[in-house]
Amino acid sequence: MAQWLKRGAEASAVADQDRKVREVVEATLADIEKRGDAAVRELSVKFDGWDREDYRLSESEIEECLNKLSKRDIADIEFAQQQVRNFARVQREALRDVEVETLPGIVLGHKNVPVQAAGCYVPGGKYPLLASAHMSVITAKVAGVPRVITCAPPYKGGLAPAIVAAQHLAGADEIYALGGIQAVGAMALGTASIAPVDMLVGPGNAFVAEAKRQLFGRVGIDLFAGPTETLVIADDSVDGEICATDLLGQAEHGPDSPAILLTTSEKLARDTLAEIDRLLEILPTAEIARKSWGTFGQVIVAESDEEMVRIADDIASEHVQVMTRDPDYFLANMTNYGALFLGPRTNVAYGDKVIGTNHTLPTKKAARYTGGLWVGKFLKTCTYQKVLTDEASAMIGRYCSRLCDLEGFSGHGEQANLRVRRYGGDNVAYAGRAEELA
């Protein structure tokens, strides 16, 4: 039976915060839909202190940002983007259009058709998270999306050169300096200056995630990507320092980022707690990480690897770092996770920044039913059918007519009967006489 050495916030407190966020987002989106650019500008000034006549970046502004970066900076961005592009291309090649003759004269198929316009949110208010540009823009472009636009908030009162460079080098067609609900709402609903998109992707804070949730249906979304979550699964083959580092390395995302240690070693659990206290005295981002760990951090001691799998699948964390003697056991047996990081040589930061897998991943237990952002999210798998011969049309029509009669759909039945009369020579008046087609 597992024991909790530290528990996170009560579910009721989390639900109350979610309700407040939901109400703010609902009112804000309604204002954007009603007043368009005027509302977007007021919100940008209010929340980001950022006022422009046109929030779309000009070519000269993009070039200026590129010039502020060193050759090494550009090369590092290009390296990371190439890793994302390489893996995205492999994923795209795994998605094949199909066509098959299922019965003589009857051909069925599907095509993978890209959405026509995608809006990518790149968070950057607290930190210039350029990696999110790689993950969304490159993936959309590899999928074949013809129009990809990006929105990133201002950083410290201006443009973040690294974010702008990443968006541009990734292939964004339009780059906007907007953040928060106003960015997501403008992309989805459209304004006089921003044409609407068909799909929204990208991570963000609780307000961005809730805005995407409320807009789902009017546009497609990748997934519900709320505050960063991390789960470290470990046994006594590793030490407290590495566990504490991997927990706080994700807790620094924001004050609402859950970080959980799940282990079979009580000694490792207590060593990790001590290491967390030590690191919080020296970590430059300790102010945020301390709040997150204090409110949402958990330490769980389980009795076996099997119990750790059960607990981990119930948590369904966005990131799962596995540092045990047999990490492949968790790869083989876990079912609910955004991404796995197997063994102490890898870590969540590699996935976040450079290794090539996508870092936009499901949170808040959404890993129970979806994976993360990938090429397939930008593709619509659309079916088609062809009937090549008179005989095939009449044959399938007879079945269709009888089945429509069972359901009482006479209009549907007549669609079938017309083909049977025309292509099969049967004298069928209406679906109610389908028994004559036997």
C-alpha positions in Angstrom: 0.0 0.0 0.0 1.5 3.3 -1.1 2.1 6.1 1.4 2.3 9.8 0.7 5.2 11.7 2.4 3.9 14.9 0.8 0.6 15.7 -0.7 -0.4 18.4 -3.2 -3.3 20.9 -3.1 -6.8 19.6 -2.5 -8.9 19.0 -5.6 -11.5 21.5 -4.4 -9.0 24.3 -4.3 -7.9 23.4 -7.8 -11.5 23.3 -9.0 -12.2 26.7 -7.5 -9.3 28.2 -9.4 -10.4 26.6 -12.6 -13.9 28.1 -12.2 -12.4 31.6 -11.8 -10.2 31.2 -14.9 -13.2 29.9 -16.9 -15.3 33.0 -16.1 -12.6 35.4 -17.0 -11.9 33.6 -20.3 -15.6 33.4 -21.3 -16.1 37.2 -20.8 -12.8 38.0 -22.6 -13.6 35.9 -25.7 -17.0 37.4 -25.9 -15.5 40.9 -25.9 -13.0 39.9 -28.6 -15.7 38.5 -30.8 -17.8 41.7 -30.4 -15.1 44.4 -30.7 -12.3 42.7 -32.6 -9.0 44.6 -32.9 -10.1 47.2 -30.4 -10.6 44.6 -27.7 -7.4 42.9 -28.6 -5.4 46.1 -28.3 -7.0 47.0 -24.9 -6.2 43.6 -23.5 -2.6 43.7 -24.8 -2.1 47.1 -23.1 -3.8 46.0 -19.9 -2.0 42.7 -19.4 1.2 43.1 -21.2 1.7 46.9 -21.3 2.1 46.5 -25.0 0.6 48.9 -27.6 1.1 48.8 -31.3 -0.9 50.0 -34.3 -0.2 46.7 -36.0 0.7 43.6 -33.9 2.1 41.8 -37.0 5.9 42.0 -37.2 7.4 43.6 -40.3 10.2 42.0 -42.3 12.6 44.7 -40.9 11.6 43.9 -37.3 12.3 40.2 -37.9 15.6 41.0 -39.5 16.5 43.2 -36.6 15.8 40.4 -34.2 17.9 37.9 -36.2 20.8 40.4 -36.2 20.8 40.6 -32.4 21.6 36.9 -32.1 25.1 35.5 -32.4 26.0 32.9 -35.1 26.2 30.3 -32.3 22.6 31.2 -31.2 21.3 30.9 -34.7 23.2 27.6 -35.2 21.8 26.2 -32.0 18.2 27.1 -33.0 18.7 25.6 -36.4 20.1 22.4 -34.8 17.1 22.0 -32.5 14.7 22.7 -35.4 16.4 20.1 -37.6 15.9 17.4 -34.9 12.2 18.3 -34.7 11.9 18.4 -38.5 13.6 15.0 -38.8 11.3 13.2 -36.4 8.2 15.0 -37.8 9.1 13.8 -41.3 9.4 10.2 -40.1 5.9 10.6 -38.5 4.5 12.0 -41.7 5.9 9.1 -43.8 4.1 6.7 -41.5 0.7 8.2 -42.4 -0.2 6.7 -45.8 -3.1 7.4 -48.1 -4.9 4.2 -48.8 -7.2 2.8 -51.5 -8.5 -0.7 -51.7 -11.0 -2.7 -53.7 -13.0 -4.3 -50.9 -15.5 -6.1 -53.2 -15.5 -6.5 -57.0 -16.1 -3.0 -58.4 -16.2 -1.2 -55.0 -13.2 1.0 -54.1 -12.7 2.6 -50.7 -9.9 4.9 -49.6 -8.8 7.7 -47.4 -6.6 10.7 -47.9 -4.7 12.6 -45.2 -5.5 16.3 -46.0 -3.8 19.1 -44.0 -5.9 21.8 -42.4 -5.6 25.1 -44.4 -4.6 27.5 -41.6 -3.1 26.9 -38.2 -2.5 29.3 -35.3 0.5 28.5 -33.1 0.7 30.0 -29.6 4.3 30.5 -28.4 4.4 31.3 -24.6 7.0 33.8 -23.6 5.8 36.2 -21.0 8.0 34.8 -18.2 10.7 33.1 -20.2 11.4 33.4 -24.0 10.3 29.8 -24.8 11.5 29.6 -28.4 11.3 25.8 -28.4 7.5 26.1 -28.7 7.9 27.7 -32.1 9.9 24.6 -33.3 7.3 22.2 -32.0 4.3 23.8 -33.5 5.3 25.6 -36.7 7.7 23.0 -38.0 5.2 20.2 -37.3 2.5 22.0 -39.1 4.7 22.8 -42.1 5.8 19.1 -42.4 2.2 18.2 -42.4 1.6 20.5 -45.3 -0.4 23.3 -43.7 -0.2 26.2 -46.2 -0.8 29.1 -43.8 0.8 29.0 -40.3 0.7 32.0 -38.1 2.2 32.5 -34.7 1.5 34.7 -31.6 4.0 35.2 -28.8 3.7 37.8 -26.0 6.2 40.6 -25.6 9.1 39.9 -23.3 10.3 42.5 -20.8 8.5 45.2 -22.7 9.7 44.4 -26.2 10.3 41.6 -28.7 12.3 38.6 -27.7 14.9 38.2 -30.5 15.3 34.4 -29.9 11.5 33.8 -30.1 11.1 35.9 -33.2 14.1 34.1 -34.8 12.7 30.7 -34.0 9.3 31.5 -35.4 10.8 32.9 -38.6 13.4 30.1 -39.1 10.7 27.5 -38.5 8.7 28.9 -41.4 5.9 31.0 -39.9 4.0 32.9 -42.6 2.8 35.6 -40.2 4.3 36.5 -36.8 2.3 38.6 -34.2 3.5 40.1 -31.0 0.4 39.1 -28.9 0.0 37.0 -25.8 -2.7 35.5 -23.6 -6.4 35.2 -24.3 -6.3 38.0 -26.7 -3.8 36.1 -29.0 -5.7 32.9 -28.9 -9.1 34.7 -29.4 -7.8 36.8 -32.3 -6.4 33.8 -34.1 -9.5 31.7 -33.7 -12.3 34.3 -34.1 -10.5 36.6 -36.5 -10.4 40.4 -36.5 -10.1 43.0 -39.1 -6.3 42.6 -39.1 -5.9 38.9 -38.4 -7.7 36.3 -40.6 -9.1 33.4 -38.6 -7.4 30.0 -38.5 -8.9 26.5 -38.7 -6.8 25.1 -35.8 -5.1 26.3 -32.6 -2.0 24.6 -31.2 0.6 25.3 -28.6 1.0 25.3 -24.8 0.2 28.2 -22.5 -0.9 29.2 -19.0 -4.2 28.3 -17.5 -6.0 31.2 -19.3 -4.6 30.2 -22.7 -5.5 26.5 -22.1 -9.1 27.5 -21.0 -9.5 29.8 -24.0 -8.6 26.9 -26.3 -11.1 24.7 -24.5 -13.9 27.2 -25.0 -13.0 27.8 -28.6 -12.9 24.1 -29.5 -15.6 23.3 -31.9 -15.4 26.7 -33.7 -11.8 25.7 -34.4 -9.8 22.5 -33.9 -7.2 22.3 -31.2 -4.3 20.1 -30.5 -5.1 19.2 -26.9 -5.7 20.8 -23.5 -2.1 21.8 -22.6 -2.3 23.5 -19.2 0.4 24.1 -16.6 3.5 21.8 -16.9 3.3 18.5 -15.0 6.2 16.1 -14.2 6.3 12.7 -12.6 9.6 11.2 -11.6 9.5 7.4 -11.2 12.7 6.2 -9.4 14.2 3.4 -7.4 17.4 3.2 -5.3 19.5 2.9 -8.5 19.6 6.7 -8.5 20.1 9.4 -5.9 18.2 12.3 -4.4 20.2 14.9 -6.3 19.1 13.8 -9.7 15.5 13.3 -8.6 15.3 16.7 -7.0 16.9 18.4 -10.0 14.5 16.8 -12.4 11.5 17.8 -10.2 12.5 21.4 -9.7 13.6 21.7 -13.4 10.0 21.5 -14.3 8.5 23.1 -11.3 10.2 26.4 -12.3 7.7 26.7 -15.2 5.2 28.4 -13.0 3.6 28.4 -9.5 0.9 26.0 -10.6 3.1 23.2 -12.1 2.7 19.9 -10.3 5.9 17.8 -9.7 5.6 14.4 -8.2 8.2 11.8 -7.0 7.0 8.2 -7.1 9.5 5.7 -5.7 9.9 2.3 -4.1 12.6 3.6 -1.8 11.7 5.6 1.3 15.3 6.5 1.8 15.4 8.0 -1.8 12.2 9.9 -1.1 13.6 11.5 2.1 17.0 12.2 0.4 15.1 13.9 -2.5 13.1 16.1 0.0 16.4 17.2 1.6 18.0 17.9 -1.8 15.0 19.9 -2.9 15.4 22.1 0.2 19.1 22.5 -0.6 18.5 23.4 -4.3 15.8 25.9 -3.5 18.4 27.9 -1.6 20.6 28.3 -4.8 18.4 27.8 -7.8 18.0 31.2 -9.7 14.3 30.4 -10.3 13.7 29.2 -6.8 10.9 31.8 -6.1 8.6 30.2 -8.6 9.8 26.6 -8.1 9.3 26.9 -4.3 5.6 28.0 -4.7 4.9 25.2 -7.2 6.6 22.6 -5.1 5.0 23.8 -1.9 1.5 23.8 -3.3 1.5 21.0 -5.8 4.5 18.8 -5.1 4.0 15.2 -4.0 6.2 12.4 -2.7 4.7 8.9 -2.9 6.4 5.7 -1.7 5.1 2.5 -3.4 5.7 -1.1 -2.6 6.6 -2.4 -6.0 7.2 -1.5 -9.7 3.7 -2.9 -10.4 2.1 -0.5 -7.9 4.1 2.4 -9.3 2.6 1.6 -12.8 -0.9 1.7 -11.3 -0.4 5.0 -9.5 1.4 6.5 -12.5 -1.4 5.6 -14.9 -3.9 7.1 -12.5 -1.9 10.3 -12.3 -1.6 10.4 -16.2 1.2 13.0 -16.1 2.4 15.1 -19.0 6.0 14.2 -18.5 7.2 10.9 -16.9 10.9 10.6 -16.1 11.7 6.9 -15.4 15.0 6.2 -13.5 14.8 2.6 -12.4 16.9 -0.6 -13.0 14.5 -1.6 -15.7 12.9 1.5 -17.3 11.7 -0.5 -20.3 9.2 -2.2 -17.9 7.4 1.1 -17.6 7.5 1.5 -21.4 5.9 -1.9 -21.8 3.3 -1.5 -19.1 2.3 2.1 -18.7 -0.6 3.4 -20.8 -1.4 7.0 -19.6 1.4 9.5 -20.1 2.2 12.4 -22.4 5.9 11.4 -23.0 8.3 9.0 -21.4 11.9 9.8 -20.6 13.6 6.5 -20.0 16.8 6.2 -17.9 18.9 8.8 -16.1 20.8 9.7 -19.3 17.8 11.5 -20.7 15.5 14.0 -19.1 12.4 16.2 -19.7 14.6 19.2 -20.7 15.9 17.3 -23.6 12.4 16.7 -24.9 11.4 20.3 -24.1 14.2 21.9 -26.0 16.2 19.9 -28.5 16.0 16.1 -28.9 13.2 16.1 -31.5 10.0 14.7 -30.0 7.3 17.3 -29.5 7.0 19.1 -26.2 3.3 20.0 -26.5 1.7 17.3 -24.4 -1.6 16.5 -22.6 -2.1 17.7 -19.0 -4.8 17.4 -16.4 -5.3 13.6 -17.1 -5.9 14.2 -20.8 -3.2 11.6 -21.4 -5.9 9.0 -20.7 -7.3 9.6 -24.2 -4.8 11.5 -26.3 -1.1 11.8 -27.0 0.8 15.0 -27.7 1.1 17.3 -30.7 2.4 15.6 -33.8 2.1 15.7 -37.6 -1.2 13.8 -37.5 -2.9 16.5 -35.5 -2.7 18.8 -38.5 -4.2 16.2 -40.9 -7.8 15.3 -41.6 -8.2 11.6 -42.6 -10.9 12.0 -45.1 -12.6 8.9 -46.7 -14.0 8.5 -50.2 -15.7 5.7 -52.2 -16.1 4.7 -55.8 -18.4 2.1 -57.4 -16.9 1.1 -60.7 -19.5 -1.2 -62.3 -23.2 -1.5 -62.7 -23.1 -4.9 -61.1 -21.4 -3.6 -58.0 -23.8 -0.7 -57.6 -26.9 -3.0 -57.9 -25.4 -5.6 -55.5 -24.5 -3.1 -52.7 -27.8 -1.3 -53.4 -29.9 -4.4 -52.6 -28.2 -4.7 -49.2 -28.6 -1.0 -48.6 -32.3 -1.0 -49.5 -33.1 -3.8 -47.0 -31.1 -2.2 -44.2 -32.8 1.1 -44.8 -36.2 -0.7 -44.6 -35.2 -2.0 -41.2 -34.6 1.5 -40.0 -37.7 3.0 -41.6 -35.6 5.4 -43.8 -37.6 5.4 -47.0 -35.7 8.3 -48.6 -32.4 6.6 -47.9 -33.9 3.4 -49.3 -35.0 5.1 -52.5 -31.4 6.3 -53.1 -30.4 2.6 -53.2 -33.5 1.5 -55.1 -32.9 4.0 -57.9 -29.4 2.5 -58.5 -30.8 -1.0 -58.3 -33.4 -0.2 -61.0 -31.0 1.8 -63.1 -28.0 -0.5 -62.9 -29.4 -3.9 -62.0 -32.7 -4.0 -63.9 -34.7 -4.8 -60.8 -38.3 -3.5 -60.7 -38.2 -1.8 -57.2 -40.7 0.9 -56.3 -39.7 1.8 -52.8 -37.7 0.6 -49.8 -40.7 -0.9 -48.2 -40.7 -3.7 -50.8 -37.0 -4.5 -50.2 -37.9 -8.1 -49.6 -38.3 -8.4 -53.4 -34.6 -7.7 -53.7 -33.5 -10.9 -52.0 
